């Protein structure tokens, strides 16, 4: 005789944590451990590790940081959408401005939470994304609305010309990384980074490497 009650029990939502800070992963893991219908099925600190772990653990949703060890969270989101289209993506990031929210949603994520708003928002975000919604925490939603009402930042039309990869290179230049180190971090050739630098200068109307570095530093400080 079958037990109808057992048949009605749903499998816990499987959550993958992708963040290069162990303390952040620990905090989210502890939070989810107190939620009966959710469980952490895997963790990763880099894009390579994340893709390997997703393949072996089959999560329902991945919580992704934008700044990862030796990789870009934005590029990872695109890779997950291509390789594992059934996996939902929710971003949990230190970056809290509308510029990155727009890029993340275009890349395929279903929600965005700023880390400063507290880990408890993760539970709400997971539930809303699983329900088929696009989720932004209240503060980020307010920031998006204000940006729309106020109009564009004068810098935005130029920055918006950059591809996601070029934006990543610009950020690394702003952090003081030399070309060879950027190439190693992004697993591409020095020639490729030199090409990105030239494209960035052209798109931002910058005359030389000194102006590029100055712009990159100012952009990074303004985030």
MIDOSE-1310 file (N, C-alpha, C; in nm, 2 decimals, decimal comma, always signed):
residues 223
xxxx	+0,09/-0,12/+0,00/+0,00/+0,00/+0,00/+0,09/+0,12/+0,00; +0,07/+0,21/-0,10/+0,16/+0,33/-0,11/+0,12/+0,44/-0,01; +0,21/+0,51/+0,03/+0,19/+0,62/+0,13/+0,18/+0,75/+0,05; +0,05/+0,81/+0,04/+0,03/+0,93/-0,04/+0,11/+1,05/+0,02
xxxx	+0,13/+1,05/+0,15/+0,20/+1,15/+0,22/+0,34/+1,16/+0,17; +0,41/+1,05/+0,15/+0,54/+1,04/+0,10/+0,55/+1,10/-0,05; +0,45/+1,07/-0,12/+0,45/+1,11/-0,26/+0,43/+1,26/-0,27; +0,37/+1,33/-0,17/+0,35/+1,47/-0,17/+0,47/+1,55/-0,13
xxxx	+0,57/+1,48/-0,07/+0,69/+1,55/-0,02/+0,78/+1,59/-0,13; +0,80/+1,72/-0,14/+0,88/+1,77/-0,25/+1,03/+1,77/-0,22; +1,11/+1,75/-0,32/+1,26/+1,75/-0,30/+1,30/+1,89/-0,26; +1,40/+1,90/-0,17/+1,45/+2,03/-0,13/+1,52/+2,10/-0,25
xxxx	+1,50/+2,23/-0,26/+1,57/+2,31/-0,36/+1,72/+2,30/-0,35; +1,79/+2,26/-0,45/+1,94/+2,24/-0,45/+2,00/+2,37/-0,49; +2,09/+2,43/-0,40/+2,15/+2,56/-0,42/+2,30/+2,54/-0,43; +2,36/+2,60/-0,53/+2,50/+2,61/-0,55/+2,55/+2,74/-0,51
xxxx	+2,66/+2,75/-0,43/+2,72/+2,88/-0,39/+2,85/+2,90/-0,46; +2,86/+3,01/-0,53/+2,98/+3,05/-0,61/+3,03/+3,18/-0,56; +3,13/+3,18/-0,48/+3,19/+3,31/-0,42/+3,33/+3,27/-0,38; +3,42/+3,37/-0,40/+3,56/+3,34/-0,36/+3,60/+3,37/-0,22
xxxx	+3,50/+3,41/-0,14/+3,52/+3,44/+0,00/+3,45/+3,33/+0,08; +3,53/+3,24/+0,15/+3,48/+3,13/+0,23/+3,38/+3,17/+0,33; +3,40/+3,29/+0,39/+3,32/+3,34/+0,50/+3,18/+3,37/+0,45; +3,17/+3,42/+0,33/+3,04/+3,45/+0,26/+2,97/+3,32/+0,24
xxxx	+3,04/+3,22/+0,18/+2,97/+3,10/+0,15/+2,93/+3,03/+0,28; +3,01/+3,04/+0,39/+2,97/+2,98/+0,52/+2,84/+3,05/+0,57; +2,83/+3,18/+0,56/+2,72/+3,25/+0,61/+2,59/+3,21/+0,54; +2,60/+3,20/+0,40/+2,48/+3,17/+0,33/+2,44/+3,02/+0,35
xxxx	+2,55/+2,93/+0,36/+2,52/+2,79/+0,39/+2,45/+2,78/+0,53; +2,49/+2,85/+0,63/+2,43/+2,84/+0,76/+2,29/+2,89/+0,75; +2,26/+2,99/+0,68/+2,13/+3,05/+0,66/+2,04/+2,94/+0,60; +2,08/+2,88/+0,49/+2,00/+2,78/+0,42/+1,98/+2,66/+0,50
xxxx	+2,08/+2,63/+0,59/+2,06/+2,50/+0,67/+1,94/+2,52/+0,77; +1,90/+2,64/+0,79/+1,78/+2,66/+0,88/+1,65/+2,66/+0,80; +1,66/+2,64/+0,67/+1,54/+2,64/+0,59/+1,51/+2,50/+0,54; +1,40/+2,45/+0,58/+1,37/+2,30/+0,56/+1,37/+2,26/+0,41
xxxx	+1,33/+2,36/+0,32/+1,31/+2,32/+0,18/+1,42/+2,36/+0,09; +1,54/+2,39/+0,15/+1,65/+2,43/+0,07/+1,78/+2,36/+0,12; +1,87/+2,33/+0,03/+2,00/+2,26/+0,08/+2,11/+2,31/-0,02; +2,23/+2,32/+0,04/+2,35/+2,35/-0,04/+2,40/+2,22/-0,10
xxxx	+2,41/+2,22/-0,23/+2,46/+2,09/-0,29/+2,60/+2,10/-0,34; +2,66/+2,23/-0,34/+2,80/+2,24/-0,38/+2,84/+2,39/-0,37; +2,98/+2,40/-0,37/+3,04/+2,53/-0,35/+3,16/+2,55/-0,45; +3,19/+2,67/-0,49/+3,30/+2,69/-0,57/+3,35/+2,84/-0,55
xxxx	+3,48/+2,85/-0,58/+3,55/+2,99/-0,57/+3,59/+3,04/-0,70; +3,58/+2,97/-0,81/+3,62/+3,01/-0,94/+3,52/+2,96/-1,05; +3,53/+3,02/-1,17/+3,44/+2,98/-1,27/+3,46/+2,84/-1,31; +3,58/+2,80/-1,33/+3,62/+2,66/-1,37/+3,56/+2,56/-1,27
xxxx	+3,59/+2,59/-1,14/+3,54/+2,50/-1,03/+3,38/+2,50/-1,03; +3,32/+2,61/-1,06/+3,18/+2,62/-1,06/+3,11/+2,54/-1,16; +3,17/+2,54/-1,29/+3,11/+2,47/-1,40/+3,13/+2,32/-1,37; +3,24/+2,28/-1,32/+3,26/+2,13/-1,29/+3,16/+2,09/-1,18
xxxx	+3,14/+2,17/-1,08/+3,06/+2,13/-0,97/+2,91/+2,13/-1,01; +2,87/+2,23/-1,09/+2,73/+2,23/-1,14/+2,70/+2,10/-1,22; +2,80/+2,06/-1,30/+2,78/+1,94/-1,38/+2,76/+1,81/-1,29; +2,83/+1,81/-1,18/+2,83/+1,69/-1,09/+2,72/+1,69/-0,99
xxxx	+2,66/+1,81/-0,96/+2,56/+1,82/-0,85/+2,42/+1,85/-0,89; +2,40/+1,90/-1,02/+2,27/+1,93/-1,07/+2,19/+2,02/-0,98; +2,23/+2,15/-0,96/+2,16/+2,24/-0,87/+2,03/+2,30/-0,94; +1,94/+2,34/-0,86/+1,82/+2,41/-0,92/+1,86/+2,56/-0,94
xxxx	+1,94/+2,62/-0,85/+1,97/+2,76/-0,86/+2,12/+2,78/-0,81; +2,19/+2,88/-0,88/+2,32/+2,91/-0,84/+2,32/+3,05/-0,79; +2,39/+3,07/-0,67/+2,41/+3,20/-0,61/+2,55/+3,25/-0,65; +2,56/+3,35/-0,74/+2,69/+3,39/-0,80/+2,74/+3,53/-0,76
xxxx	+2,86/+3,54/-0,72/+2,93/+3,67/-0,70/+2,99/+3,71/-0,83; +3,00/+3,84/-0,85/+3,06/+3,90/-0,97/+3,21/+3,90/-0,97; +3,27/+3,90/-0,85/+3,42/+3,90/-0,84/+3,46/+3,77/-0,79; +3,52/+3,69/-0,88/+3,56/+3,55/-0,85/+3,71/+3,54/-0,86
xxxx	+3,77/+3,44/-0,80/+3,91/+3,41/-0,81/+3,94/+3,37/-0,95; +4,03/+3,45/-1,01/+4,08/+3,42/-1,15/+3,97/+3,41/-1,26; +3,86/+3,48/-1,23/+3,75/+3,47/-1,33/+3,65/+3,58/-1,31; +3,56/+3,60/-1,41/+3,45/+3,70/-1,40/+3,32/+3,63/-1,38
xxxx	+3,25/+3,68/-1,28/+3,11/+3,63/-1,25/+3,02/+3,65/-1,37; +3,04/+3,77/-1,43/+2,95/+3,80/-1,55/+2,97/+3,70/-1,66; +3,09/+3,67/-1,69/+3,12/+3,57/-1,80/+3,07/+3,43/-1,75; +3,08/+3,40/-1,62/+3,03/+3,27/-1,57/+2,88/+3,26/-1,59
xxxx	+2,81/+3,37/-1,57/+2,66/+3,36/-1,58/+2,63/+3,32/-1,73; +2,70/+3,38/-1,82/+2,68/+3,35/-1,96/+2,71/+3,20/-1,99; +2,82/+3,15/-1,93/+2,85/+3,01/-1,95/+2,75/+2,92/-1,90; +2,70/+2,95/-1,78/+2,60/+2,87/-1,71/+2,47/+2,86/-1,80
xxxx	+2,43/+2,98/-1,85/+2,31/+2,98/-1,93/+2,32/+2,90/-2,06; +2,45/+2,89/-2,11/+2,47/+2,81/-2,23/+2,48/+2,66/-2,20; +2,55/+2,63/-2,10/+2,58/+2,49/-2,07/+2,47/+2,42/-1,98; +2,41/+2,50/-1,90/+2,31/+2,45/-1,80/+2,19/+2,54/-1,80
xxxx	+2,11/+2,54/-1,91/+2,00/+2,64/-1,92/+1,89/+2,62/-1,81; +1,89/+2,51/-1,75/+1,78/+2,48/-1,65/+1,82/+2,54/-1,52; +1,95/+2,58/-1,50/+1,99/+2,63/-1,37/+1,96/+2,78/-1,36; +1,88/+2,82/-1,26/+1,85/+2,96/-1,24/+1,97/+3,03/-1,17
xxxx	+1,98/+3,16/-1,19/+2,10/+3,23/-1,14/+2,05/+3,35/-1,06; +2,10/+3,37/-0,94/+2,08/+3,48/-0,86/+2,21/+3,54/-0,81; +2,24/+3,67/-0,84/+2,36/+3,73/-0,81/+2,36/+3,79/-0,67; +2,47/+3,77/-0,60/+2,49/+3,83/-0,46/+2,62/+3,90/-0,47
xxxx	+2,62/+4,03/-0,47/+2,75/+4,10/-0,50/+2,77/+4,23/-0,41; +2,89/+4,27/-0,40/+2,93/+4,39/-0,33/+2,89/+4,51/-0,41; +2,88/+4,49/-0,55/+2,85/+4,60/-0,64/+2,70/+4,63/-0,63; +2,66/+4,75/-0,60/+2,52/+4,78/-0,57/+2,46/+4,90/-0,66
xxxx	+2,51/+4,91/-0,78/+2,46/+5,02/-0,87/+2,39/+4,96/-0,99; +2,30/+5,04/-1,05/+2,22/+4,99/-1,16/+2,29/+4,95/-1,28; +2,41/+5,00/-1,30/+2,49/+4,96/-1,42/+2,52/+4,81/-1,42; +2,56/+4,76/-1,31/+2,59/+4,61/-1,31/+2,46/+4,53/-1,31
xxxx	+2,36/+4,58/-1,25/+2,23/+4,51/-1,25/+2,18/+4,49/-1,39; +2,19/+4,59/-1,47/+2,15/+4,58/-1,61/+2,23/+4,48/-1,69; +2,36/+4,48/-1,67/+2,45/+4,38/-1,74/+2,42/+4,24/-1,69; +2,40/+4,22/-1,56/+2,37/+4,09/-1,51/+2,24/+4,03/-1,56
xxxx	+2,14/+4,11/-1,57/+2,01/+4,06/-1,62/+2,02/+4,03/-1,77; +2,09/+4,11/-1,84/+2,11/+4,09/-1,98/+2,19/+3,96/-2,01; +2,28/+3,93/-1,91/+2,36/+3,80/-1,93/+2,28/+3,68/-1,90; +2,17/+3,69/-1,83/+2,08/+3,58/-1,81/+2,05/+3,55/-1,66
xxxx	+2,10/+3,63/-1,57/+2,06/+3,61/-1,43/+1,91/+3,65/-1,41; +1,85/+3,59/-1,30/+1,71/+3,61/-1,28/+1,69/+3,70/-1,16; +1,80/+3,75/-1,09/+1,79/+3,83/-0,98/+1,92/+3,89/-0,93; +1,92/+3,99/-0,85/+2,04/+4,06/-0,80/+2,02/+4,11/-0,66
xxxx	+2,11/+4,08/-0,57/+2,11/+4,12/-0,43/+2,24/+4,18/-0,40; +2,24/+4,30/-0,33/+2,36/+4,36/-0,28/+2,40/+4,29/-0,15; +2,52/+4,26/-0,13/+2,57/+4,19/-0,01/+2,54/+4,28/+0,12; +2,54/+4,41/+0,10/+2,52/+4,50/+0,22/+2,38/+4,49/+0,27
xxxx	+2,29/+4,43/+0,20/+2,15/+4,42/+0,24/+2,12/+4,30/+0,33; +2,22/+4,21/+0,35/+2,21/+4,10/+0,44/+2,17/+3,97/+0,37; +2,23/+3,87/+0,43/+2,21/+3,73/+0,37/+2,06/+3,69/+0,37; +1,98/+3,74/+0,47/+1,84/+3,69/+0,47/+1,77/+3,72/+0,34
xxxx	+1,81/+3,82/+0,27/+1,75/+3,85/+0,14/+1,77/+3,74/+0,04; +1,87/+3,66/+0,06/+1,89/+3,55/-0,03/+1,77/+3,45/-0,03; +1,72/+3,42/+0,09/+1,60/+3,33/+0,09/+1,48/+3,39/+0,01; +1,46/+3,51/+0,03/+1,35/+3,58/-0,04/+1,38/+3,57/-0,19
xxxx	+1,50/+3,61/-0,23/+1,54/+3,61/-0,37/+1,52/+3,47/-0,43; +1,57/+3,36/-0,36/+1,56/+3,23/-0,42/+1,41/+3,19/-0,44; +1,33/+3,22/-0,34/+1,18/+3,19/-0,35/+1,12/+3,26/-0,47; +1,15/+3,39/-0,49/+1,09/+3,47/-0,59/+1,14/+3,42/-0,73
xxxx	+1,27/+3,39/-0,74/+1,32/+3,34/-0,87/+1,26/+3,21/-0,91; +1,25/+3,12/-0,81/+1,19/+2,99/-0,83/+1,05/+3,00/-0,87; +0,98/+3,11/-0,83/+0,84/+3,13/-0,87/+0,83/+3,19/-1,01; +0,94/+3,21/-1,07/+0,94/+3,26/-1,21/+0,95/+3,41/-1,22
xxxx	+0,98/+3,48/-1,11/+0,99/+3,63/-1,11/+1,14/+3,67/-1,13; +1,16/+3,79/-1,17/+1,29/+3,85/-1,17/+1,30/+3,93/-1,04; +1,40/+3,90/-0,96/+1,40/+3,96/-0,83/+1,52/+4,06/-0,81; +1,48/+4,18/-0,76/+1,58/+4,28/-0,72/+1,54/+4,32/-0,58
xxxx	+1,64/+4,32/-0,49/+1,61/+4,36/-0,35/+1,56/+4,51/-0,35; +1,49/+4,55/-0,25/+1,41/+4,67/-0,25/+1,51/+4,79/-0,28; +1,63/+4,79/-0,22/+1,72/+4,90/-0,23/+1,77/+4,91/-0,38; +1,80/+4,80/-0,44/+1,84/+4,80/-0,58/+1,73/+4,84/-0,67
xxxx	+1,61/+4,80/-0,65/+1,50/+4,84/-0,73/+1,48/+4,99/-0,72; +1,49/+5,04/-0,60/+1,48/+5,19/-0,58/+1,59/+5,26/-0,66; +1,71/+5,21/-0,65/+1,82/+5,27/-0,73/+1,80/+5,27/-0,88; +1,74/+5,16/-0,93/+1,71/+5,15/-1,07/+1,61/+5,25/-1,11
xxxx	+1,51/+5,27/-1,03/+1,40/+5,37/-1,06/+1,46/+5,51/-1,06; +1,54/+5,54/-0,96/+1,60/+5,67/-0,95/+1,68/+5,70/-1,07; +1,76/+5,61/-1,11/+1,85/+5,62/-1,23/+1,76/+5,65/-1,35; +1,65/+5,58/-1,36/+1,57/+5,60/-1,48/+1,50/+5,74/-1,48
xxxx	+1,46/+5,79/-1,36/+1,39/+5,92/-1,35/+1,49/+6,03/-1,37; +1,61/+6,01/-1,31/+1,71/+6,12/-1,31/+1,78/+6,13/-1,45; +1,77/+6,03/-1,53/+1,84/+6,03/-1,66/+1,98/+5,97/-1,65; +2,05/+5,96/-1,76/+2,18/+5,89/-1,76/+2,29/+5,97/-1,70
xxxx	+2,38/+5,90/-1,63/+2,51/+5,95/-1,59/+2,58/+5,99/-1,71; +2,65/+6,11/-1,71/+2,72/+6,15/-1,83/+2,83/+6,05/-1,88; +2,88/+5,97/-1,79/+2,98/+5,87/-1,83/+2,92/+5,75/-1,89; +2,79/+5,72/-1,86/+2,73/+5,60/-1,90/+2,73/+5,57/-2,05
xxxx	+2,69/+5,67/-2,13/+2,69/+5,64/-2,28/+2,82/+5,59/-2,33; +2,93/+5,64/-2,27/+3,07/+5,59/-2,32/+3,09/+5,45/-2,26; +3,07/+5,43/-2,13/+3,09/+5,30/-2,07/+3,00/+5,19/-2,14; +2,88/+5,23/-2,17/+2,79/+5,13/-2,23/+2,84/+5,08/-2,37
xxxx	+2,93/+5,15/-2,43/+2,99/+5,10/-2,55/+3,08/+4,98/-2,53; +3,13/+4,96/-2,41/+3,22/+4,85/-2,39/+3,15/+4,72/-2,38; +3,21/+4,61/-2,43/+3,16/+4,48/-2,41/+3,18/+4,44/-2,27; +3,12/+4,33/-2,22/+3,14/+4,28/-2,09/+3,29/+4,25/-2,06
xxxx	+3,36/+4,19/-2,16/+3,50/+4,15/-2,15/+3,58/+4,28/-2,14; +3,55/+4,38/-2,22/+3,63/+4,51/-2,22/+3,61/+4,58/-2,08; +3,49/+4,57/-2,03/+3,46/+4,63/-1,90/+3,54/+4,56/-1,79; +3,55/+4,43/-1,80/+3,63/+4,35/-1,71/+3,78/+4,39/-1,71
xxxx	+3,83/+4,41/-1,84/+3,97/+4,45/-1,85/+3,99/+4,59/-1,79; +3,89/+4,68/-1,82/+3,90/+4,82/-1,76/+3,91/+4,81/-1,61; +3,83/+4,73/-1,55/+3,83/+4,72/-1,40/+3,97/+4,67/-1,35; +4,02/+4,57/-1,42/+4,15/+4,51/-1,38/+4,26/+4,62/-1,40
xxxx	+4,26/+4,70/-1,50/+4,35/+4,80/-1,52/+4,34/+4,90/-1,40; +4,22/+4,93/-1,37/+4,20/+5,02/-1,25/+4,25/+4,97/-1,12; +4,26/+4,84/-1,11/+4,32/+4,78/-0,99/+4,47/+4,77/-0,99; +4,53/+4,82/-1,10/+4,67/+4,83/-1,11/+4,74/+4,71/-1,17
xxxx	+4,66/+4,62/-1,23/+4,72/+4,50/-1,29/+4,79/+4,53/-1,42; +4,91/+4,48/-1,44/+4,98/+4,50/-1,57/+4,91/+4,41/-1,68; +4,94/+4,43/-1,80/+4,88/+4,36/-1,91/+4,91/+4,21/-1,90; +5,03/+4,17/-1,87/+5,06/+4,02/-1,86/+4,98/+3,96/-1,75
xxxx	+4,96/+4,02/-1,64/+4,89/+3,96/-1,53/+4,74/+3,96/-1,56; +4,69/+4,06/-1,63/+4,55/+4,05/-1,68/+4,53/+3,94/-1,77; +4,62/+3,92/-1,86/+4,61/+3,81/-1,96/+4,61/+3,67/-1,89; +4,69/+3,66/-1,79/+4,70/+3,53/-1,71/+4,57/+3,51/-1,63
xxxx	+4,52/+3,62/-1,57/+4,40/+3,61/-1,49/+4,27/+3,57/-1,58; +4,27/+3,62/-1,70/+4,16/+3,59/-1,79/+4,18/+3,48/-1,89; +4,30/+3,42/-1,87/+4,33/+3,30/-1,95/+4,33/+3,33/-2,10; +4,39/+3,44/-2,14/+4,40/+3,48/-2,28/+4,54/+3,53/-2,31
xxxx	+4,58/+3,56/-2,43/+4,71/+3,61/-2,46/+4,73/+3,75/-2,43; +4,86/+3,79/-2,42/+4,89/+3,93/-2,40/+4,84/+4,01/-2,52; +4,85/+3,96/-2,64/+4,81/+4,03/-2,76/+4,66/+4,06/-2,75; +4,58/+3,96/-2,70/+4,44/+3,98/-2,69/+4,41/+4,10/-2,59
xxxx	+4,48/+4,11/-2,48/+4,46/+4,22/-2,39/+4,50/+4,35/-2,45; +4,61/+4,35/-2,52/+4,65/+4,47/-2,59/+4,54/+4,52/-2,69; +4,48/+4,42/-2,76/+4,37/+4,46/-2,85/+4,25/+4,51/-2,77; +4,22/+4,45/-2,66/+4,11/+4,51/-2,57/+4,14/+4,65/-2,53
xxxx	+4,26/+4,67/-2,49/+4,30/+4,81/-2,44/+4,28/+4,91/-2,55; +4,32/+4,87/-2,67/+4,30/+4,97/-2,79/+4,16/+5,00/-2,81; +4,08/+4,89/-2,81/+3,93/+4,91/-2,83/+3,87/+5,00/-2,72; +3,91/+4,98/-2,60/+3,86/+5,06/-2,49/+3,90/+5,20/-2,51
xxxx	+4,02/+5,23/-2,54/+4,06/+5,37/-2,57/+3,98/+5,43/-2,68; +3,96/+5,36/-2,78/+3,88/+5,41/-2,89/+3,74/+5,44/-2,85; +3,67/+5,35/-2,78/+3,53/+5,37/-2,74/+3,52/+5,47/-2,64; +3,62/+5,50/-2,55/+3,61/+5,60/-2,45/+3,67/+5,73/-2,49
xxxx	+3,72/+5,74/-2,61/+3,78/+5,86/-2,66/+3,90/+5,90/-2,58; +3,99/+5,80/-2,55/+4,11/+5,83/-2,47/+4,23/+5,82/-2,57; +4,32/+5,92/-2,55/+4,43/+5,93/-2,64/+4,55/+5,84/-2,62; +4,57/+5,80/-2,49/+4,69/+5,72/-2,47/+4,67/+5,63/-2,34
xxxx	+4,78/+5,55/-2,31/+4,77/+5,46/-2,20/+4,75/+5,53/-2,07; +4,82/+5,65/-2,05/+4,81/+5,72/-1,93/+4,66/+5,76/-1,90; +4,59/+5,81/-2,00/+4,45/+5,85/-1,99/+4,37/+5,73/-1,96; +4,40/+5,62/-2,02/+4,33/+5,49/-1,99/+4,34/+5,45/-1,85
xxxx	+4,46/+5,45/-1,79/+4,48/+5,41/-1,65/+4,41/+5,51/-1,56; +4,42/+5,64/-1,59/+4,35/+5,74/-1,50/+4,20/+5,72/-1,50; +4,14/+5,69/-1,62/+4,00/+5,67/-1,63/+3,96/+5,54/-1,56; +4,04/+5,44/-1,58/+4,01/+5,31/-1,51/+4,01/+5,32/-1,36
xxxx	+4,10/+5,40/-1,31/+4,11/+5,42/-1,16/+3,99/+5,50/-1,11; +3,95/+5,60/-1,18/+3,84/+5,68/-1,14/+3,71/+5,61/-1,15; +3,70/+5,52/-1,26/+3,58/+5,44/-1,27/+3,56/+5,34/-1,16; +3,67/+5,28/-1,12/+3,67/+5,18/-1,01/+3,64/+5,25/-0,88
xxx	+3,69/+5,37/-0,86/+3,66/+5,44/-0,73/+3,52/+5,48/-0,72; +3,46/+5,51/-0,84/+3,32/+5,55/-0,84/+3,22/+5,44/-0,83; +3,27/+5,32/-0,83/+3,17/+5,20/-0,81/+3,15/+5,18/-0,67
